[in-house]
Amino acid sequence: MFPKETYIQRREKLKKTVGSGIILLLGNNESPMNFTDNTFHFRQDSSFLYFFGLNLPNLVGILDCDSGEEFIFGNDYTVIDFVWMGPQPTIAAQASQVGIFKTGTTSQLLEKLNKESKGKRIIHFLPPYRPENKLKLFQWLRILPEEQQREVSIDLIKGIINQRNYKSDAEIIEITKAINTSVAMHKLAMRLAKPNISEAQIAAAVQNIAQAAGGHLSFPVIATTNGEVLHNHHYGNILKNGDLFLLDAGAETAMGYSGDLSSTIPVSGKFTSRQKEIYSICLESHNTAIEMLRPGIPFKEVHFGAARVIVNGLKDLGIMKGNVEDAITNGAHALFFPCGVGHMMGLDVHDMEDLGEVYVGYDGEPKSTQFGLKSLRLGRKLEPGFVITIEPGIYFIPELINQWKSSKINSDYINFTKLEAYRSFGGLRNEEDLLITEKGYKLLGNPKPKTIAEVETEWAKGL
């Protein structure tokens, strides 16, 4: 944990921002894999972790904005639990470590919520993303699960976002730890990506690095020769000569902070001429986006800057045609780049996505509904303290190509005849993590091999 003063200051700021009423922050429970005692890896709710620092299941925090009182509720473990878990500290002992000295049981929590509800006080809560927390809100506040999204506190959402968006120096240290572990994961994958090895072997090897560092994965590993599938968690293929292998993987520190990197590796050790052409366009797009980063620029402009490089590059290859700006305005680039150029990162790999992209990534402004652009998670003006990813990609998705070709979608900007030769190319991307500073940006963590020469050199270290 951070020093307890960090959590005290965070809670004080949140209470002042929300102003009045009761703030109810639900921690997460254990999630059974197939029966109660066989659970998935426990992951605490990130907002609970941010304000209370306790990485333990079955806890609930309450902040009273009017009286200033702070509580943590949960049931202490018993001697019978100790048989299986070993001795465990009390809730009171753990709460004191983060500056909270009022604790109670789950029954006492229900009594307090009943009392506050009868007193007509506002109870602020966040959008629940786990079924068990939806049930709790129904049982405790009598709000049906289908109505909870309408009843969430926008003041609380905005208050939390306006704190968690700006990373402190201590948080940057943790994020950098996660990124450095992630870089080690990617370097290992580059050395392992050889013919006749399986995707599963590489996925397992990089996960081992994350866990050996004392943390965990920040998201399920993407390790695939089918890079055109953006979030591909299937590991059933055997690598072969001529393949491109895409790794999108990141580590999470023991304190919950994330890294998120992507690499594309030639299984043969050398990129083919065609692979070099597409990879070079994507890398130029990546570097162009990074060079655009500065306080005050809307991230949507960075996205369009990356898209502009991709369109120009594909025009040079004869795959796209027509006016570049018109092609981007009409979303023609989204056939090859159907996602956003990056996102916020912190305690969540897609930071605070549970609180709503319209608030986190767009500061309350509506998102586009256009295909491709609607998947841009971040569009707002960048500010110092934001940690973001940059990850443009170029993807040749046969099903999407078929749909656009048959429907003549953006046929003024796409040469479908030329495109046929690339139908089985797959997909590729690079990704790095950056901090927005007062004057521009800073690459976080150790540099990851990303140029053609760097990737091929790292691959050769595995011989």
N, C-alpha and C positions, 0 to 999 in steps of 0.2 A: 504494500500500500504506500501511497504518498503520506507525508506527515499529516497528522490529524487536522492541523490548521488549514490545510488545503481544502478538506471536505467541509469544515466549518464555514470557511469563506464562501465556498460554492453555494452552500445552503442558504446563507444569509442573503447573498445576492439574488437567489431565486425567489425567496420570500418577499423581498422588496419589489422585485419585478412583477410578480403576480398580484401583490397588493393586499388581498383579503381572501378569507375563506381557508379551507383545508386542502392541502396538497396530498394526494394519495399516490404513492409510488410503489408499484407491485414488483417484488423480486420474482425470479422464476423458480419453478419447482423442478425436481428431477423428472426426466421423461423416460418412461419404460420402453425398452426395445420390444419386448414380447411378454414380459411379466414384471410385476412391481419391483422386484429386487434386482433385475437385470436392466440397467439403465444406460442410455447414451451418455457420452461425455457431457458433464454439466457445464452450461454456459449461462452466467448471470445476465440479467437484463442490463443493457449498457447504461441506460440513464440511472438505474438504481446503483450501479457500480460507480458512476461518475459522482453521485452525491453522497453515497454511503460507504463505498469502498469495500464492502463485505461480499466476498465471492462464495456465498453459502446459500443453499436452497431454502425455500419456504419462509422467507422474510418479507415483511411489509414495512415501509417507512411512511410516517405522517409528519408533515410540517404545518404548523399553525401560523398562518401569515399575520394574524391579528395579535395573538399572545406571544408569538415567537417560540413557543414550545416545539420540541422535536422528540419523536418517538420511533423506536423500532420494536416491532411485534414479531414474535415467533415462539415456538415451543422448544424448551430445552430437551436435549437428548437424555435418555434414561440409562441406567446401568445395563439393561438388556441391549440397548443400542451399542454400548461400549464393547460388548462381547464381539461384535462384528466390525466395529469401526475404530476401537481404541478410545481412550478418554477424549472428551470434547469439551471445550470451554463453554461457559454459559452465554446466553444471549447478552446479558448485562455486561459481562467481561469483554465481549467482542464489540459491543456498541460503544463502550468507553474508549476504545482505541481510536474511534473516529469522532470523539467529542459529544457523544449522546449518552445521557444518564437517566433517561426515562424509557423503560422497556415494559413489555407486558406479553401475555400469552395471546393466542389466537382468539380465545373466548373474550378476553378483555378488549381486543381490537373490535370485535363485533359489538360489544357494549358501547364503545366510544362512537363507532359509526352510527349506531342507532340513536344515540344521544344527539349527535351533531345533525343528523337528518331531521329529527323532530324539532330541532332548533332553527330549521330552515337555513342553515348555513350552506354556502356553496362548497361542494366537494369537487375539486379539480382532479381529473384523471386523464391518462394518455390512451391513445388507441391500442387496445390489446391485440397482440398478434398470436398468442397461444390460446388454445381452446380452454385450458383450465383457468386462465385469468378472465376469460369471457364469462365462465360459469361463476367465478368469484364475484364479479361485478353484478351479476344477476342476483346471486344469493344475498349479497351485502347491501346493494343499493336498489334492488328490484328493477333494474334496467335490462330489458330483453337484449340478447346478443345482437339481433338485427337492428336495434335502435342505438347501440352503444357508439357507433361511429358518429352519429348525429349529436351525441351528448358529450363528446370529449371536449376538453378545455382548450380552446385555441390560444388563450392567454398563456397557459402552461406550456403548450407546444412551442410557441414563439419564444417564451422565456428560456426554455431549455436549449433550443437551437441557437439563440443568441449568446449562450455561454459556450456550448460545446463546439460551435463553429471555429472559435478562436483558440488555437492550441497554445498552451503555455510552454515555456522552455523545458519544464520537466516532462511534459507530454511529448515534445519533439524528441527528447532523449529516448523515451520508450518506443516511439514510432520508428526511430532510427535503428534501434536494436532489432525490431521486427523486420525491417527492410534488409539489414545486413544478414540476418538468418535466411531471408528469402533469396538474396543474391547467391548465397552458398547453395541453396536448393537448385537454383537455375544453372549454376556452373556444373554441379554434379550431373544434371540432366543432359547438358551439352556433351559431357564426357561419356555418358552411358548410351546416348541415342545412336546405336549401331545396328546394322542388319541382324535380324534373328532374335533381338531382344523384344520382350513384350511391353506394351504400354503399361500393364499392371506392375511390372518390375520397376519401371521408372517412377510410377506414382507412389509405390511403396517406399522406394529409396528416398524420395524427397520428403515424404511425410516423416520418415525416421529422423531427418535433420531437424525438422520443426519440433518434434517431441523431445529429441535429445537436448535441445537448447532450453528445455524447461517449460515450454509453452505448448502450443497446439497449432493446427491449421487455422487460418483466418477464414477459409471457405473450402469446400470440397475441391480437391485437385482436378484440374482439366489437363489431361495428358493424352494427346490424340494425334493420329495421322489424318484425321478428318477435321481439319481446322476450320472448314466452312461451317461447321456446327458450333455456334458461338459458345454455348455452355454445355460442352460434351463431357459427361462423366462416365462414359463407357470405356473400359480398358481392355477390350477383348482382342485387339489387333496385334499382329506381329509386325515389327518394323522391317521394311525391305528397302533395297537400293532404289534411289529415285524419289522416295517419300520425303515430304516435309513433316517434321514432328513439332507440334505446338504444345508448349507448356504454359499454363496460366495458373500460378500457385503463389501462395503467400503464407508467412508464418504469423502467429499471434503470440505475443509475450504472455507471461504468467499474469500480468496486470490487465490483459485484454486488448492491448493496442495492436494494430494490424499493419502488415505489409502486403503489397499486391503488385506482382510483376508478371509480364508475359514475354516469352521468347519463342522464336521460330528457328528450327535447327535442321540442316540438311542431313538426312540419315547416311548418305554416302560420304559425308565429310566435306564435300564441295557443292555449292549451289550450281545448278545447271544454268545455262544462259537465260532461259525463260524465267527460272526462279529468281535469278539476279535482277531481272528487269522489274518484276512485280515487287520483290523485297526492297529494291532501291527506291521505288516510288513510295512505298509505305514508310520507309525510314525517313525519307525527305519530308513526308507529311508529318511524321512524329517530331522531327527536329524543328520544323517550321512552327508547329503548335507550341512547343516549349519556348521558342524565342519570342513568341507573342505574349507570354505571360507577364503581367504586371498589375499592380493595384489599379482598379478602376475600369479595366477592360471587361466587357461582358463575356462570360465564358462561351456564350453562343457564337461570338465572333471568332473565338479560337477554334471552335468546331468547324465553322465555315472556312477558316483559313486552312485547316487540315484537309477538308473536302476539296478545296480549290486545287491543291497540289495533286490529289488523287485524280481529279477530272483531267487536269492538264497532262498528267502522266499517261493515263489511259487513252487520251486523244492521240498522243504521240505514237502509241502502239496500234492505233486504228480501231480500238474497242469502243471508244466514245467519239462523239462528233458534235458539231454545232457550237453555239455560243456558250462559253463556260459559265457565265453568270446566270444565263437563262436555265442552263442545265441544273445548277444548284438550286435556283429558286423553285424549279419544278420537282425537285427531289430525285433527279435522275441518278445522281451519285449513290443513292441509297440502295440501288440494286447490288452494289459492291461494298457499300459501307452503311449497313442498315442499323447501326447502333450509334451511341454517342462517343465523343472523343475522350471522355473521362468522367470522373465523379469525385465527390468528397470522400475522405478517408480519415479514420481515427480509431475510436473504440469499436466501430463497425467498419467492415471493409467497404461497404456502401454506407457511409456514415449517416446515421439517423433515418434511414429509409423507412423505418416503421412509423416515423412521425409525419411522413408525407413529403414527396418530392416538391410539391408546389410551394411548401414553406422552406424546406432545406435548400433546394436547388434553384428556386425561382423567387424567393422572398415574397411569396403571396401572389405573384403574377401568374396568369394562366399559361399552361404549356401548349405547345403546338400539337395538333392532331395529325400532322402529315407523317406518312410512313417514313421511318428513319429518324426524323427530327423528334418525333414523340418519344423516342427511346433515349434522348439526351437527358441524363439525370440532373445535369447542372447547367444553368443558363445565366445565372445572375452575375452581377459585377463582382470581380474578385477583390478580396481585401487581405491586408497583411494578417497572417495567422492562419489562413486557410491552408489545409493540406489536401492536395488533389492528385489524381492520377492523369497521365496522358497515355492513351492507348488507341490510336487509329489503327484500323485494319483494312485489308482488302480480301473479300470473300467471293468465291464463285459458287453459288448455291443452285444446283440444277433445278430444283423444284421452283424456286423463285424466278429463275431465268425462263423456264417454261411458261409460267403464268404471265410474265410481262410480255414475252414474245407473242403468245397466242392472243393476248388482249391489246397488243400494240401500245403498251404503256411506255411513255417517254421514247417512242421510236424515233423522234426527231433528234435524239441525243445519244442513242445507242446503236451501234452497228452489230445487229444480232448475227449476221453472217460471219463476221470476224470473231465474234464472241464464241462461236461453236468450238473453236480450237482450244478454248480455255475451260470448257465445261467441266473437265475432270481435274482441274488444277488444285482445288481445295481452298485453303484460306491461310492467312498469316497475320500476325500483328506483333508489335513491340509495346511494352508498357513500362513506365517508370513513375516514381512517386516524388512529388515536389512540394516545397513550402513557398507560399507567396510571402515575400518580404516587403519592407518599406520601399525598396528601390526596384524590385523585380521578382526574382525567384531564386530558389536554391534547390539543387538536386539533393535529395536525402539519401543517406547511406552510401555504401561502397558502390562504385560504378559497375553496372552489369554489362558484359559483352553484348554489343548490339550491331556494330558494323559487320559487314560481310567478313572482313579479315579477322576481326575479333572472335566471331562465332566459330569460324573454321579453325582458328588457332586453339580455342578452348576444346573443340571436338577432338582435335589431334592429341590432346593431353590424355585422352582415355585409351589410346592405343597401347 
